[in-house]
Amino acid sequence: MSLIFVFDSLFIQAAAGPNVFTYFAQSNLAGQVVIFILGLLSIVAWTVMLGKYLDLSKLRSQNQRYERLLSKESHLIALDPERPGKGAGPYYNIVREALEAFRRYGGDLTNADPHRATLRMGHVENALQRSVAEQIIRYEAKMVVLGSIITGAPFLGLLGTVWGVMDAFGSMAGAGSASLQGLAPGVSGALLTTVAGLIVAIPSVFGYNYLLQQTKIAVVELENFASTAADRIELEAQAAANA
């Protein structure tokens, strides 16, 4: 009971003393507008981070499911280029682009001309590179928004602080007298914008770094899969031509 009483006493004292709402009320109009904007940016940042995490998880799940499907296929080049198995996601799109390029150049595997086979694989590899680049853009989507919030939020908070301090000193100069009691409320209200900017930026930095690392891993896996698909198509084409 004594511990609960202590916590209740501390809570009552904190509520009775200066708090965030008090500092917000002491801010000038510009500071309050900046805090409102930072609140919106915080909502956007958390929405982007959660949405990006769910997107990466979904894409990873789709890739793993399709990779398991391909491991059961004995001949990759025998799949329908328009619908290479049941699946979706980046890996599926890469295989589809590769098979379409393979068939466009000529799917006649009875011709064992090595020069023609080399040109055909070059055509397939170019299609794979284009497809990988398109999927990388998909992986990196929305990261620019998060990076902009990380960069801009502290500066926006600093702008509110400088503006608030400038107004506080300007008011003291206009009054013709200076005192700590008159200056402190305006300064404390002005500093709240810097705190708000850091509150927005700090979680966003951790989220951005985590998502960036996951995106880099996904891109490496994507490039490795594309390379594996190219090797498999080439080996299967050579085996069919020599059969």
Summary of the structure (lengths in Angstrom):
residues: 243
radius of gyration: 29.9
end to end distance: 86.3
largest distance: 99.2
contacts: 741
relative contact order: 0.16
helix: 85%
strand: 1%
